[in-house]
């Protein structure tokens, strides 16, 4: 995870400006998103499939703030 990506994603989440559907078309680094979810900084529903990673309804957690 790149520090710049993590900060950018958390800032978007804190400002409630993350897209409702995070996938390869969202323009965000999905590896960083996945890492933040695994560490408990962001909460989202995992809709990943064989075709790629995807998450819906992302929101920041108290730990992420």
PQR file with spaces between the fields and no chain letter, atoms N, CA, C, O and H, PARSE charges and radii, in Angstrom:
ATOM       1  N    UNK     1       0.839   -1.180    0.000 -0.4000 1.5000
ATOM       2  CA   UNK     1       0.000    0.000    0.000 -0.0000 2.0000
ATOM       3  C    UNK     1       0.884    1.243    0.000  0.5500 1.7000
ATOM       4  O    UNK     1       1.813    1.368    0.799 -0.5500 1.4000
ATOM       5  N    UNK     2       0.577    2.144   -0.902 -0.4000 1.5000
ATOM       6  CA   UNK     2       1.295    3.411   -0.937 -0.0000 2.0000
ATOM       7  C    UNK     2       0.672    4.369    0.070  0.5500 1.7000
ATOM       8  O    UNK     2      -0.549    4.467    0.193 -0.5500 1.4000
ATOM       9  H    UNK     2      -0.177    2.042   -1.550  0.4000 1.0000
ATOM      10  N    UNK     3       1.533    5.062    0.777 -0.4000 1.5000
ATOM      11  CA   UNK     3       1.080    6.007    1.795 -0.0000 2.0000
ATOM      12  C    UNK     3       0.137    7.053    1.201  0.5500 1.7000
ATOM      13  O    UNK     3      -0.870    7.408    1.814 -0.5500 1.4000
ATOM      14  H    UNK     3       2.525    4.983    0.677  0.4000 1.0000
ATOM      15  N    UNK     4       0.466    7.544    0.005 -0.4000 1.5000
ATOM      16  CA   UNK     4      -0.358    8.573   -0.636 -0.0000 2.0000
ATOM      17  C    UNK     4      -1.763    8.046   -0.933  0.5500 1.7000
ATOM      18  O    UNK     4      -2.752    8.752   -0.741 -0.5500 1.4000
ATOM      19  H    UNK     4       1.284    7.256   -0.493  0.4000 1.0000
ATOM      20  N    UNK     5      -1.839    6.787   -1.407 -0.4000 1.5000
ATOM      21  CA   UNK     5      -3.136    6.178   -1.705 -0.0000 2.0000
ATOM      22  C    UNK     5      -3.963    6.023   -0.442  0.5500 1.7000
ATOM      23  O    UNK     5      -5.156    6.325   -0.429 -0.5500 1.4000
ATOM      24  H    UNK     5      -1.035    6.214   -1.563  0.4000 1.0000
ATOM      25  N    UNK     6      -3.326    5.553    0.617 -0.4000 1.5000
ATOM      26  CA   UNK     6      -4.024    5.332    1.886 -0.0000 2.0000
ATOM      27  C    UNK     6      -4.592    6.646    2.421  0.5500 1.7000
ATOM      28  O    UNK     6      -5.752    6.708    2.828 -0.5500 1.4000
ATOM      29  H    UNK     6      -2.357    5.307    0.606  0.4000 1.0000
ATOM      30  N    UNK     7      -3.781    7.677    2.417 -0.4000 1.5000
ATOM      31  CA   UNK     7      -4.231    8.984    2.923 -0.0000 2.0000
ATOM      32  C    UNK     7      -5.375    9.516    2.068  0.5500 1.7000
ATOM      33  O    UNK     7      -6.364   10.023    2.598 -0.5500 1.4000
ATOM      34  H    UNK     7      -2.838    7.626    2.087  0.4000 1.0000
ATOM      35  N    UNK     8      -5.247    9.403    0.764 -0.4000 1.5000
ATOM      36  CA   UNK     8      -6.282    9.876   -0.152 -0.0000 2.0000
ATOM      37  C    UNK     8      -7.602    9.130    0.057  0.5500 1.7000
ATOM      38  O    UNK     8      -8.665    9.749    0.102 -0.5500 1.4000
ATOM      39  H    UNK     8      -4.444    8.990    0.333  0.4000 1.0000
ATOM      40  N    UNK     9      -7.537    7.826    0.183 -0.4000 1.5000
ATOM      41  CA   UNK     9      -8.741    7.011    0.367 -0.0000 2.0000
ATOM      42  C    UNK     9      -9.400    7.325    1.705  0.5500 1.7000
ATOM      43  O    UNK     9     -10.620    7.477    1.775 -0.5500 1.4000
ATOM      44  H    UNK     9      -6.673    7.323    0.146  0.4000 1.0000
ATOM      45  N    UNK    10      -8.602    7.423    2.767 -0.4000 1.5000
ATOM      46  CA   UNK    10      -9.171    7.738    4.082 -0.0000 2.0000
ATOM      47  C    UNK    10      -9.779    9.139    4.105  0.5500 1.7000
ATOM      48  O    UNK    10     -10.802    9.360    4.752 -0.5500 1.4000
ATOM      49  H    UNK    10      -7.611    7.299    2.710  0.4000 1.0000
ATOM      50  N    UNK    11      -9.157   10.083    3.405 -0.4000 1.5000
ATOM      51  CA   UNK    11      -9.704   11.446    3.334 -0.0000 2.0000
ATOM      52  C    UNK    11     -11.053   11.434    2.613  0.5500 1.7000
ATOM      53  O    UNK    11     -12.008   12.068    3.062 -0.5500 1.4000
ATOM      54  H    UNK    11      -8.326    9.904    2.880  0.4000 1.0000
ATOM      55  N    UNK    12     -11.125   10.717    1.502 -0.4000 1.5000
ATOM      56  CA   UNK    12     -12.397   10.598    0.781 -0.0000 2.0000
ATOM      57  C    UNK    12     -13.464    9.944    1.660  0.5500 1.7000
ATOM      58  O    UNK    12     -14.617   10.374    1.682 -0.5500 1.4000
ATOM      59  H    UNK    12     -10.349   10.203    1.137  0.4000 1.0000
ATOM      60  N    UNK    13     -13.062    8.909    2.377 -0.4000 1.5000
ATOM      61  CA   UNK    13     -14.011    8.211    3.247 -0.0000 2.0000
ATOM      62  C    UNK    13     -14.489    9.119    4.371  0.5500 1.7000
ATOM      63  O    UNK    13     -15.676    9.132    4.699 -0.5500 1.4000
ATOM      64  H    UNK    13     -12.126    8.560    2.360  0.4000 1.0000
ATOM      65  N    UNK    14     -13.583    9.868    4.953 -0.4000 1.5000
ATOM      66  CA   UNK    14     -13.949   10.770    6.048 -0.0000 2.0000
ATOM      67  C    UNK    14     -14.896   11.863    5.555  0.5500 1.7000
ATOM      68  O    UNK    14     -15.803   12.271    6.280 -0.5500 1.4000
ATOM      69  H    UNK    14     -12.619    9.858    4.687  0.4000 1.0000
ATOM      70  N    UNK    15     -14.690   12.333    4.337 -0.4000 1.5000
ATOM      71  CA   UNK    15     -15.545   13.369    3.757 -0.0000 2.0000
ATOM      72  C    UNK    15     -16.810   12.786    3.117  0.5500 1.7000
ATOM      73  O    UNK    15     -17.603   13.512    2.518 -0.5500 1.4000
ATOM      74  H    UNK    15     -13.952   12.002    3.749  0.4000 1.0000
ATOM      75  N    UNK    16     -16.986   11.472    3.251 -0.4000 1.5000
ATOM      76  CA   UNK    16     -18.126   10.740    2.676 -0.0000 2.0000
ATOM      77  C    UNK    16     -18.219   10.948    1.167  0.5500 1.7000
ATOM      78  O    UNK    16     -19.305   11.147    0.623 -0.5500 1.4000
ATOM      79  H    UNK    16     -16.342   10.883    3.738  0.4000 1.0000
ATOM      80  N    UNK    17     -17.065   10.900    0.498 -0.4000 1.5000
ATOM      81  CA   UNK    17     -17.005   11.110   -0.941 -0.0000 2.0000
ATOM      82  C    UNK    17     -16.491    9.887   -1.701  0.5500 1.7000
ATOM      83  O    UNK    17     -16.151    9.982   -2.881 -0.5500 1.4000
ATOM      84  H    UNK    17     -16.183   10.738    0.940  0.4000 1.0000
ATOM      85  N    UNK    18     -16.435    8.737   -1.023 -0.4000 1.5000
ATOM      86  CA   UNK    18     -16.053    7.521   -1.727 -0.0000 2.0000
ATOM      87  C    UNK    18     -17.209    7.096   -2.630  0.5500 1.7000
ATOM      88  O    UNK    18     -18.374    7.254   -2.264 -0.5500 1.4000
ATOM      89  H    UNK    18     -16.711    8.660   -0.065  0.4000 1.0000
ATOM      90  N    UNK    19     -16.893    6.560   -3.802 -0.4000 1.5000
ATOM      91  CA   UNK    19     -17.965    6.044   -4.654 -0.0000 2.0000
ATOM      92  C    UNK    19     -18.722    4.923   -3.936  0.5500 1.7000
ATOM      93  O    UNK    19     -18.142    4.199   -3.127 -0.5500 1.4000
ATOM      94  H    UNK    19     -15.947    6.432   -4.099  0.4000 1.0000
ATOM      95  N    UNK    20     -20.004    4.785   -4.229 -0.4000 1.5000
ATOM      96  CA   UNK    20     -20.830    3.740   -3.612 -0.0000 2.0000
ATOM      97  C    UNK    20     -20.375    2.349   -4.041  0.5500 1.7000
ATOM      98  O    UNK    20     -20.560    1.372   -3.315 -0.5500 1.4000
ATOM      99  H    UNK    20     -20.475    5.374   -4.885  0.4000 1.0000
ATOM     100  N    UNK    21     -19.778    2.271   -5.229 -0.4000 1.5000
ATOM     101  CA   UNK    21     -19.313    1.001   -5.771 -0.0000 2.0000
ATOM     102  C    UNK    21     -17.837    1.146   -6.117  0.5500 1.7000
ATOM     103  O    UNK    21     -17.481    1.892   -7.029 -0.5500 1.4000
ATOM     104  H    UNK    21     -19.628    3.064   -5.819  0.4000 1.0000
ATOM     105  N    UNK    22     -16.978    0.438   -5.393 -0.4000 1.5000
ATOM     106  CA   UNK    22     -15.533    0.487   -5.648 -0.0000 2.0000
ATOM     107  C    UNK    22     -15.133   -0.731   -6.476  0.5500 1.7000
ATOM     108  O    UNK    22     -15.262   -1.871   -6.029 -0.5500 1.4000
ATOM     109  H    UNK    22     -17.267   -0.168   -4.652  0.4000 1.0000
ATOM     110  N    UNK    23     -14.650   -0.475   -7.682 -0.4000 1.5000
ATOM     111  CA   UNK    23     -14.169   -1.540   -8.548 -0.0000 2.0000
ATOM     112  C    UNK    23     -13.049   -0.966   -9.415  0.5500 1.7000
ATOM     113  O    UNK    23     -12.565    0.136   -9.156 -0.5500 1.4000
ATOM     114  H    UNK    23     -14.545    0.451   -8.045  0.4000 1.0000
ATOM     115  N    UNK    24     -12.643   -1.701  -10.426 -0.4000 1.5000
ATOM     116  CA   UNK    24     -11.525   -1.241  -11.255 -0.0000 2.0000
ATOM     117  C    UNK    24     -11.841    0.061  -11.991  0.5500 1.7000
ATOM     118  O    UNK    24     -10.924    0.761  -12.420 -0.5500 1.4000
ATOM     119  H    UNK    24     -13.036   -2.596  -10.636  0.4000 1.0000
ATOM     120  N    UNK    25     -13.113    0.391  -12.142 -0.4000 1.5000
ATOM     121  CA   UNK    25     -13.502    1.630  -12.824 -0.0000 2.0000
ATOM     122  C    UNK    25     -13.546    2.846  -11.897  0.5500 1.7000
ATOM     123  O    UNK    25     -13.723    3.969  -12.368 -0.5500 1.4000
ATOM     124  H    UNK    25     -13.858   -0.177  -11.794  0.4000 1.0000
ATOM     125  N    UNK    26     -13.388    2.639  -10.594 -0.4000 1.5000
ATOM     126  CA   UNK    26     -13.538    3.744   -9.646 -0.0000 2.0000
ATOM     127  C    UNK    26     -12.319    4.659   -9.583  0.5500 1.7000
ATOM     128  O    UNK    26     -12.405    5.756   -9.032 -0.5500 1.4000
ATOM     129  H    UNK    26     -13.243    1.727  -10.212  0.4000 1.0000
ATOM     130  N    UNK    27     -11.191    4.232  -10.133 -0.4000 1.5000
ATOM     131  CA   UNK    27      -9.999    5.065  -10.148 -0.0000 2.0000
ATOM     132  C    UNK    27      -9.198    5.039   -8.859  0.5500 1.7000
ATOM     133  O    UNK    27      -8.240    5.797   -8.713 -0.5500 1.4000
ATOM     134  H    UNK    27     -11.121    3.340  -10.581  0.4000 1.0000
ATOM     135  N    UNK    28      -9.569    4.190   -7.934 -0.4000 1.5000
ATOM     136  CA   UNK    28      -8.835    4.070   -6.668 -0.0000 2.0000
ATOM     137  C    UNK    28      -8.006    2.793   -6.669  0.5500 1.7000
ATOM     138  O    UNK    28      -8.339    1.831   -7.360 -0.5500 1.4000
ATOM     139  H    UNK    28     -10.347    3.574   -8.052  0.4000 1.0000
ATOM     140  N    UNK    29      -6.933    2.788   -5.897 -0.4000 1.5000
ATOM     141  CA   UNK    29      -6.091    1.612   -5.764 -0.0000 2.0000
ATOM     142  C    UNK    29      -6.835    0.584   -4.902  0.5500 1.7000
ATOM     143  O    UNK    29      -6.942    0.753   -3.688 -0.5500 1.4000
ATOM     144  H    UNK    29      -6.664    3.570   -5.335  0.4000 1.0000
ATOM     145  N    UNK    30      -7.346   -0.474   -5.528 -0.4000 1.5000
ATOM     146  CA   UNK    30      -8.151   -1.455   -4.808 -0.0000 2.0000
ATOM     147  C    UNK    30      -7.336   -2.289   -3.821  0.5500 1.7000
ATOM     148  O    UNK    30      -7.880   -2.796   -2.840 -0.5500 1.4000
ATOM     149  H    UNK    30      -7.259   -0.611   -6.515  0.4000 1.0000
ATOM     150  N    UNK    31      -6.033   -2.434   -4.078 -0.4000 1.5000
ATOM     151  CA   UNK    31      -5.184   -3.133   -3.104 -0.0000 2.0000
ATOM     152  C    UNK    31      -5.120   -2.337   -1.805  0.5500 1.7000
ATOM     153  O    UNK    31      -5.140   -2.915   -0.718 -0.5500 1.4000
ATOM     154  H    UNK    31      -5.591   -2.023   -4.875  0.4000 1.0000
ATOM     155  N    UNK    32      -5.042   -1.025   -1.916 -0.4000 1.5000
ATOM     156  CA   UNK    32      -5.029   -0.172   -0.724 -0.0000 2.0000
ATOM     157  C    UNK    32      -6.386   -0.210   -0.023  0.5500 1.7000
ATOM     158  O    UNK    32      -6.452   -0.275    1.204 -0.5500 1.4000
ATOM     159  H    UNK    32      -5.025   -0.557   -2.799  0.4000 1.0000
ATOM     160  N    UNK    33      -7.463   -0.169   -0.802 -0.4000 1.5000
ATOM     161  CA   UNK    33      -8.808   -0.258   -0.223 -0.0000 2.0000
ATOM     162  C    UNK    33      -8.950   -1.573    0.540  0.5500 1.7000
ATOM     163  O    UNK    33      -9.425   -1.595    1.675 -0.5500 1.4000
ATOM     164  H    UNK    33      -7.410   -0.116   -1.799  0.4000 1.0000
ATOM     165  N    UNK    34      -8.540   -2.651   -0.086 -0.4000 1.5000
ATOM     166  CA   UNK    34      -8.630   -3.977    0.538 -0.0000 2.0000
ATOM     167  C    UNK    34      -7.808   -4.028    1.828  0.5500 1.7000
ATOM     168  O    UNK    34      -8.256   -4.588    2.829 -0.5500 1.4000
ATOM     169  H    UNK    34      -8.154   -2.634   -1.008  0.4000 1.0000
ATOM     170  N    UNK    35      -6.619   -3.452    1.805 -0.4000 1.5000
ATOM     171  CA   UNK    35      -5.771   -3.414    2.996 -0.0000 2.0000
ATOM     172  C    UNK    35      -6.415   -2.616    4.124  0.5500 1.7000
ATOM     173  O    UNK    35      -6.346   -3.016    5.286 -0.5500 1.4000
ATOM     174  H    UNK    35      -6.255   -2.998    0.992  0.4000 1.0000
ATOM     175  N    UNK    36      -7.041   -1.488    3.785 -0.4000 1.5000
ATOM     176  CA   UNK    36      -7.719   -0.673    4.798 -0.0000 2.0000
ATOM     177  C    UNK    36      -8.918   -1.412    5.392  0.5500 1.7000
ATOM     178  O    UNK    36      -9.205   -1.291    6.583 -0.5500 1.4000
ATOM     179  H    UNK    36      -7.096   -1.163    2.841  0.4000 1.0000
ATOM     180  N    UNK    37      -9.604   -2.167    4.562 -0.4000 1.5000
ATOM     181  CA   UNK    37     -10.735   -2.967    5.058 -0.0000 2.0000
ATOM     182  C    UNK    37     -10.227   -4.056    5.994  0.5500 1.7000
ATOM     183  O    UNK    37     -10.785   -4.258    7.073 -0.5500 1.4000
ATOM     184  H    UNK    37      -9.371   -2.265    3.594  0.4000 1.0000
ATOM     185  N    UNK    38      -9.173   -4.759    5.589 -0.4000 1.5000
ATOM     186  CA   UNK    38      -8.611   -5.840    6.406 -0.0000 2.0000
ATOM     187  C    UNK    38      -8.097   -5.333    7.749  0.5500 1.7000
ATOM     188  O    UNK    38      -8.130   -6.059    8.743 -0.5500 1.4000
ATOM     189  H    UNK    38      -8.720   -4.595    4.713  0.4000 1.0000
ATOM     190  N    UNK    39      -7.623   -4.088    7.782 -0.4000 1.5000
ATOM     191  CA   UNK    39      -7.103   -3.513    9.023 -0.0000 2.0000
ATOM     192  C    UNK    39      -8.177   -2.814    9.857  0.5500 1.7000
ATOM     193  O    UNK    39      -7.904   -2.331   10.955 -0.5500 1.4000
ATOM     194  H    UNK    39      -7.596   -3.498    6.975  0.4000 1.0000
ATOM     195  N    UNK    40      -9.398   -2.765    9.326 -0.4000 1.5000
ATOM     196  CA   UNK    40     -10.512   -2.209   10.087 -0.0000 2.0000
ATOM     197  C    UNK    40     -10.673   -0.702    9.996  0.5500 1.7000
ATOM     198  O    UNK    40     -11.392   -0.113   10.803 -0.5500 1.4000
ATOM     199  H    UNK    40      -9.620   -3.158    8.433  0.4000 1.0000
ATOM     200  N    UNK    41     -10.019   -0.062    9.029 -0.4000 1.5000
ATOM     201  CA   UNK    41     -10.135    1.386    8.874 -0.0000 2.0000
ATOM     202  C    UNK    41     -11.328    1.788    8.007  0.5500 1.7000
ATOM     203  O    UNK    41     -11.873    2.883    8.144 -0.5500 1.4000
ATOM     204  H    UNK    41      -9.436   -0.540    8.373  0.4000 1.0000
ATOM     205  N    UNK    42     -11.716    0.892    7.128 -0.4000 1.5000
ATOM     206  CA   UNK    42     -12.889    1.083    6.277 -0.0000 2.0000
ATOM     207  C    UNK    42     -13.745   -0.171    6.374  0.5500 1.7000
ATOM     208  O    UNK    42     -13.234   -1.283    6.509 -0.5500 1.4000
ATOM     209  H    UNK    42     -11.273    0.002    7.017  0.4000 1.0000
ATOM     210  N    UNK    43     -15.035    0.026    6.303 -0.4000 1.5000
ATOM     211  CA   UNK    43     -15.986   -1.075    6.327 -0.0000 2.0000
ATOM     212  C    UNK    43     -16.706   -1.074    4.979  0.5500 1.7000
ATOM     213  O    UNK    43     -17.140   -0.020    4.515 -0.5500 1.4000
ATOM     214  H    UNK    43     -15.451    0.929    6.193  0.4000 1.0000
ATOM     215  N    UNK    44     -16.838   -2.243    4.347 -0.4000 1.5000
ATOM     216  CA   UNK    44     -17.516   -2.337    3.052 -0.0000 2.0000
ATOM     217  C    UNK    44     -17.968   -3.777    2.835  0.5500 1.7000
ATOM     218  O    UNK    44     -17.472   -4.704    3.474 -0.5500 1.4000
ATOM     219  H    UNK    44     -16.485   -3.099    4.724  0.4000 1.0000
ATOM     220  N    UNK    45     -18.904   -3.939    1.936 -0.4000 1.5000
ATOM     221  CA   UNK    45     -19.372   -5.269    1.554 -0.0000 2.0000
ATOM     222  C    UNK    45     -18.519   -5.729    0.376  0.5500 1.7000
ATOM     223  O    UNK    45     -18.428   -5.047   -0.645 -0.5500 1.4000
ATOM     224  H    UNK    45     -19.308   -3.185    1.417  0.4000 1.0000
ATOM     225  N    UNK    46     -17.900   -6.891    0.531 -0.4000 1.5000
ATOM     226  CA   UNK    46     -17.011   -7.439   -0.494 -0.0000 2.0000
ATOM     227  C    UNK    46     -17.842   -8.124   -1.578  0.5500 1.7000
ATOM     228  O    UNK    46     -18.572   -9.076   -1.302 -0.5500 1.4000
ATOM     229  H    UNK    46     -17.974   -7.446    1.360  0.4000 1.0000
ATOM     230  N    UNK    47     -17.727   -7.634   -2.804 -0.4000 1.5000
ATOM     231  CA   UNK    47     -18.429   -8.248   -3.932 -0.0000 2.0000
ATOM     232  C    UNK    47     -17.419   -8.739   -4.981  0.5500 1.7000
ATOM     233  O    UNK    47     -17.722   -8.802   -6.173 -0.5500 1.4000
ATOM     234  H    UNK    47     -17.135   -6.860   -3.028  0.4000 1.0000
ATOM     235  N    UNK    48     -16.227   -9.080   -4.515 -0.4000 1.5000
ATOM     236  CA   UNK    48     -15.176   -9.552   -5.415 -0.0000 2.0000
ATOM     237  C    UNK    48     -15.595  -10.852   -6.089  0.5500 1.7000
ATOM     238  O    UNK    48     -16.352  -11.646   -5.530 -0.5500 1.4000
ATOM     239  H    UNK    48     -15.980   -9.028   -3.547  0.4000 1.0000
ATOM     240  N    UNK    49     -15.090  -11.050   -7.296 -0.4000 1.5000
ATOM     241  CA   UNK    49     -15.363  -12.268   -8.049 -0.0000 2.0000
ATOM     242  C    UNK    49     -14.106  -12.657   -8.816  0.5500 1.7000
ATOM     243  O    UNK    49     -13.054  -12.041   -8.649 -0.5500 1.4000
ATOM     244  H    UNK    49     -14.476  -10.405   -7.750  0.4000 1.0000
ATOM     245  N    UNK    50     -14.219  -13.661   -9.640 -0.4000 1.5000
ATOM     246  CA   UNK    50     -13.079  -14.095  -10.445 -0.0000 2.0000
ATOM     247  C    UNK    50     -12.604  -13.003  -11.391  0.5500 1.7000
ATOM     248  O    UNK    50     -11.439  -12.982  -11.789 -0.5500 1.4000
ATOM     249  H    UNK    50     -15.074  -14.161   -9.775  0.4000 1.0000
ATOM     250  N    UNK    51     -13.507  -12.095  -11.751 -0.4000 1.5000
ATOM     251  CA   UNK    51     -13.137  -11.033  -12.685 -0.0000 2.0000
ATOM     252  C    UNK    51     -12.432   -9.861  -12.009  0.5500 1.7000
ATOM     253  O    UNK    51     -11.920   -8.977  -12.696 -0.5500 1.4000
ATOM     254  H    UNK    51     -14.454  -12.112  -11.428  0.4000 1.0000
ATOM     255  N    UNK    52     -12.395   -9.837  -10.672 -0.4000 1.5000
ATOM     256  CA   UNK    52     -11.666   -8.777   -9.985 -0.0000 2.0000
ATOM     257  C    UNK    52     -12.264   -8.405   -8.645  0.5500 1.7000
ATOM     258  O    UNK    52     -13.315   -8.908   -8.249 -0.5500 1.4000
ATOM     259  H    UNK    52     -12.810  -10.555  -10.114  0.4000 1.0000
ATOM     260  N    UNK    53     -11.566   -7.508   -7.952 -0.4000 1.5000
ATOM     261  CA   UNK    53     -12.016   -7.037   -6.650 -0.0000 2.0000
ATOM     262  C    UNK    53     -13.131   -6.023   -6.807  0.5500 1.7000
ATOM     263  O    UNK    53     -13.197   -5.302   -7.803 -0.5500 1.4000
ATOM     264  H    UNK    53     -10.712   -7.100   -8.274  0.4000 1.0000
ATOM     265  N    UNK    54     -14.008   -5.973   -5.811 -0.4000 1.5000
ATOM     266  CA   UNK    54     -15.071   -4.989   -5.798 -0.0000 2.0000
ATOM     267  C    UNK    54     -15.673   -4.883   -4.406  0.5500 1.7000
ATOM     268  O    UNK    54     -15.734   -5.867   -3.668 -0.5500 1.4000
ATOM     269  H    UNK    54     -13.955   -6.559   -5.002  0.4000 1.0000
ATOM     270  N    UNK    55     -16.113   -3.692   -4.055 -0.4000 1.5000
ATOM     271  CA   UNK    55     -16.698   -3.438   -2.744 -0.0000 2.0000
ATOM     272  C    UNK    55     -17.842   -2.449   -2.912  0.5500 1.7000
ATOM     273  O    UNK    55     -17.783   -1.562   -3.763 -0.5500 1.4000
ATOM     274  H    UNK    55     -16.063   -2.893   -4.654  0.4000 1.0000
ATOM     275  N    UNK    56     -18.881   -2.601   -2.101 -0.4000 1.5000
ATOM     276  CA   UNK    56     -19.979   -1.640   -2.122 -0.0000 2.0000
ATOM     277  C    UNK    56     -20.229   -1.112   -0.722  0.5500 1.7000
ATOM     278  O    UNK    56     -19.856   -1.730    0.275 -0.5500 1.4000
ATOM     279  H    UNK    56     -18.929   -3.322   -1.410  0.4000 1.0000
ATOM     280  N    UNK    57     -20.861    0.029   -0.673 -0.4000 1.5000
ATOM     281  CA   UNK    57     -21.223    0.719    0.560 -0.0000 2.0000
ATOM     282  C    UNK    57     -20.034    0.932    1.510  0.5500 1.7000
ATOM     283  O    UNK    57     -20.117    0.603    2.694 -0.5500 1.4000
ATOM     284  H    UNK    57     -21.164    0.532   -1.483  0.4000 1.0000
ATOM     285  N    UNK    58     -18.930    1.483    0.989 -0.4000 1.5000
ATOM     286  CA   UNK    58     -17.776    1.719    1.866 -0.0000 2.0000
ATOM     287  C    UNK    58     -18.010    2.892    2.803  0.5500 1.7000
ATOM     288  O    UNK    58     -18.616    3.894    2.422 -0.5500 1.4000
ATOM     289  H    UNK    58     -18.862    1.750    0.027  0.4000 1.0000
ATOM     290  N    UNK    59     -17.530    2.761    4.017 -0.4000 1.5000
ATOM     291  CA   UNK    59     -17.573    3.874    4.964 -0.0000 2.0000
ATOM     292  C    UNK    59     -16.416    3.750    5.933  0.5500 1.7000
ATOM     293  O    UNK    59     -15.913    2.655    6.188 -0.5500 1.4000
ATOM     294  H    UNK    59     -17.038    1.947    4.326  0.4000 1.0000
ATOM     295  N    UNK    60     -16.009    4.865    6.460 -0.4000 1.5000
ATOM     296  CA   UNK    60     -14.875    4.907    7.385 -0.0000 2.0000
ATOM     297  C    UNK    60     -15.327    4.426    8.765  0.5500 1.7000
ATOM     298  O    UNK    60     -16.464    4.658    9.177 -0.5500 1.4000
ATOM     299  H    UNK    60     -16.418    5.754    6.253  0.4000 1.0000
ATOM     300  N    UNK    61     -14.427    3.761    9.458 -0.4000 1.5000
ATOM     301  CA   UNK    61     -14.718    3.313   10.822 -0.0000 2.0000
ATOM     302  C    UNK    61     -14.094    4.307   11.805  0.5500 1.7000
ATOM     303  O    UNK    61     -13.360    5.210   11.404 -0.5500 1.4000
ATOM     304  H    UNK    61     -13.504    3.573    9.123  0.4000 1.0000
ATOM     305  N    UNK    62     -14.386    4.137   13.056 -0.4000 1.5000
ATOM     306  CA   UNK    62     -13.803    5.010   14.081 -0.0000 2.0000
ATOM     307  C    UNK    62     -12.279    4.891   14.068  0.5500 1.7000
ATOM     308  O    UNK    62     -11.575    5.885   14.245 -0.5500 1.4000
ATOM     309  H    UNK    62     -14.982    3.403   13.382  0.4000 1.0000
ATOM     310  N    UNK    63     -11.777    3.685   13.861 -0.4000 1.5000
ATOM     311  CA   UNK    63     -10.320    3.490   13.777 -0.0000 2.0000
ATOM     312  C    UNK    63      -9.725    4.240   12.590  0.5500 1.7000
ATOM     313  O    UNK    63      -8.595    4.723   12.660 -0.5500 1.4000
ATOM     314  H    UNK    63     -12.349    2.877   13.718  0.4000 1.0000
ATOM     315  N    UNK    64     -10.483    4.337   11.503 -0.4000 1.5000
ATOM     316  CA   UNK    64     -10.012    5.031   10.306 -0.0000 2.0000
ATOM     317  C    UNK    64      -9.976    6.534   10.461  0.5500 1.7000
ATOM     318  O    UNK    64      -9.196    7.221    9.802 -0.5500 1.4000
ATOM     319  H    UNK    64     -11.401    3.945   11.446  0.4000 1.0000
ATOM     320  N    UNK    65     -10.831    7.043   11.341 -0.4000 1.5000
ATOM     321  CA   UNK    65     -10.870    8.495   11.570 -0.0000 2.0000
ATOM     322  C    UNK    65      -9.593    8.903   12.263  0.5500 1.7000
ATOM     323  O    UNK    65      -9.400   10.083   12.558 -0.5500 1.4000
ATOM     324  H    UNK    65     -11.464    6.486   11.877  0.4000 1.0000
